[in-house]
Structures are given as C-alpha cells and as structure tokens.
Amino acid sequence: DGYSELSAYERKRLKNITENAKFFAALQLHEAAPRHRSGVLLVLQCWNGCRVKQKKAEEAVVLRRSMRLQRVEPSGLPAPQEPAQPEAEEYPQVPAGSLPMVPEDQMENSKVAEDLLATWMRISEVLLVTTSDFGLMVVSRYRDSLSSMVLSPECIRKVVKSRVCSMAIHPSESITFVAAGDKFGQIGLWNVDCQAEEGAHVFTPHSDSVNCMHFSPRDPAHLLSLSSESLRCGDVTRAVFDEILRTEGSFSSFDFLDDLGCTAVLGHWGGAVELVDRRTPGASSELSADIGFRRTRTVHVHPVDRHYFMAAGSVDVCVYDLRFLKSKGNKPVSCLGGHTKSVASAYFSPGSGHRVVTVCADDMLRHNNNTGRWLTRFRAVWDPRQQECFVVGSMARPRQIEVFRDTGKLLHSFHNPDCLGSVCSINVLHPTRSVLVGGNSSGRLHVF
C-alpha cells in the first residue's frame, strides 16, 4: 500500500524480490556458506541490491572426490590400470646413397624375408622368357572377366603402416606380387599367393611419402620408387636400394622414357620437370626444365611417340616435346583445357595413346573425387588389357572401385560389403591377368 506510485510491473518485481529474500533466509545460507569449500567466498545478493561477503572458512575441509577420479570401482576395489598410451612413432631420416635391402623385421624373420626376395628374383627371370604380346578383348568378354574377379578375406593384407600413396604390380604370369609405398617412406612387398604371414615384408628406403613406383619394363627385378627427396632403384639381384637422384626440392612422379627403363622424366611439386639417365654416374639429372607450371602432380610418357610427355597439375594438362625441351621458355605442343579445379592425374591410354584420362576436383564424369585431406587423391588408371577402359576409386557407398569406358559409361563396380569397407584411392591392374589391387589410407591392400 505504501508503493501506490509504482507501476504494476514494478510492484510485481518488488514482491518477487521480497519473497526470494525470505526463501534464501529460511535456507540459512549464511551458516552453510563457510562449509561449502575451503578458501572460497560466496557472494549473496540481498533483496535491496546490497552484496554481503562471507568470511573465509577458518578450517580447511577435505574435498570429496569421485570414485572415478580415485580409480576405485563402486565395490571399493582398485580399478584396473589403463594401458599406457603409445608414444608417437618417430621415423628416422634415411641417409643418402645406397642402402641394403633389409626388411624392418629382419632380426626376427630373416629366413622368410630372404624367401620373399628370392621369389621376386625368380619370377623376374622367368618373365624375360615367357612374356609375349597380347590382344585386346571385345567389350562383352571384358565385362565378363571383370565380373569373375572377386575379393576374399585371404586377399586382404595390411602391407605398410600408413596411407598408401603408390603401388606397382609385378608383370609375372604365375605369381601375384605387389609393391606398395606409404606416406612415411616405407615400401611393402607382398606375395599374394603366399597365405602365411611371411608373405609380406616392409622396407624403409625413403624418408618421406613414396609418391610413385614402377617395376622396370625390361628387368622387373628392379623396382624404382620416387619419394619427395629421392629416386631409388631396388635391385633384388644385389639386395640393395641404389640412389639414382636426390633433390632439395620435392619430387611428385616419374615415368620411363624408353623401353629399357634407363631414362625417365620426373615431375616436381614446384612445377619443374627433370630428365634423368640411370647410366650416368652420380646422383644428378641431365636437365632441369621450367614448363611454366605452378605445380606438377603427374608426368606420363606417350606409349608410342616416346618423345612426348604429358604433365598435369593445378588446372593445367599439357603435352611437351622432349626434343625441344630446355631449361626455360618451354611451350607445350598441346593443352587440354576445361578443368576448373586442381588436377590430380593425367595419363595416356595404353597401346595407341589416342586418349587421355584426367582426375580433377571439379567432379567431371559426375564422379565424386573430393577425397579430403585424410585420403590420397584419386588417380584414374587405364586397364592395359583394354585401352578404352579405366579404373578409379570412388566415394560411393558401399565402398567400391569403378570401371568406366572412355565415353563415361560405368561398366562395372568392384565391391564386397563384407570385405571392403574403406575407400581405395590408389589402384593398379595387372598388365595381362584379371587382377586388380586397391590400396586404402591405413596401408591395407585389397586384391580382386
């Protein structure tokens, strides 16, 4: 009655403040506050806006701690100790020069590792005698051969420790022998036909990502591997990884310039390309050429006219003539336009080289190529047995590897929900047999 000059809202607010003050007074918080926590001052707001500070508690009070923090089970028994978290793996820098071909687990499995290398050498010797030319299949027969290729649990193996960045398959007709390179410089060799654990072994000839690998076209006892810092040749006949070329920059890819596998063209992440001859003493290149690229992801040599090579990177895909290549001022003889985003790869078709397949982040062919940062970027590779068809990874579910014709028509999808649950970014096909290998981001290979 004494506040008739106040509005209805103000009278209502004042009534609420008064009732709240009476309620907190009934709780006797002034007495309870010192026992709440040692050394903590609670500040209470009175109904009239003043603040009352409580004194520090004179005696320290033991704080309650939950059984979870004390690692005690509700029964009162000590909780089991959690296993120690493994420390981050350290990858030592590989020294320059030649390295012995010694597996990571040599101390425990020296005999089985020697057996694996002996198998590699044996199938390479036989290949020089048995390899012959082969013809292309008609599309209907080719589709039937794709349908007959299946994935079984025994054809899945973790071959390297980290993300697969490159693969190569030995051209042997008798044994399926695969090499995989990972993000941290490891190379895994796997004899797929050997079901036991000793069928695969890991080597570390590089310090960084193994971006590209090829068995030598003339002598598959040689495996050439390219990492960011060096090009090496693994020679199983001498059990050594020879260093062919070393750089202060960063290599991205390479391809052979001749059928003997003696000369090659290398691409740099910085855009330049280099020509190298394995027969030249020393670890240096024959020529370093600026082709005007900001980034060169892949290089590929024309299968017939081998003085032409194609480079891809950023939004550029261009063909250059080696006969006119110089250190600066190089002009392409042909350019493939139309890409609006980063190009991951570009390859000539086998046999004739009349076609080019590219993978770009603009998702052409209505194909989802956006792998993100945790997956290796897709590379579409031609099937050596069918020069009109190529294979590429897929982001579709269930996880699969897809085969397209050069028209963009989807011919076949390799999938097995029970065995394949991850994206296979890197894929490789056998040159003469119905064998496909897909590698994922955990170092695991899947063989159809």
Secondary structure, 3 states (H helix, E strand, C coil): CCCCCCCHHHHHHHHHHHHHHHHHHHCCHHHHHHHCCCCCCCEEECCCCCEEECCCCCCCCCCCCCCCCCCECCCCCECCCCCCCCCCCCCCCCCCCCEECCCCCCCCCHHHHHHHHHHHHHHHHHHHHHCCCCCCCCHHHHHHHHHCCCCCHHHEEECCCCCEEEEEECCCCCCCEEEEEECCCCEEEEECCCCCHHHEEEECCCCCCEEEEEECCCCCCEEEEEECCEEEEEECCCCEEEEEEECCCCEEEEEECCCCCCEEEEEECCCCEEEEECCCCCCCCCEEECCCCCCCCEEEECCCCCCEEEEEECCEEEEEEHHHCCCCCCCCCEECCCCCCCEEEEEECCCCCCCEEEEECCCHHHCCCCCCCCCCCCCCEEECCEEEEEEEECCCCCCCEEEEECCCCEEEEECCCCCCCCCCCEEEECCCCCCEEEECCCCEEEEC
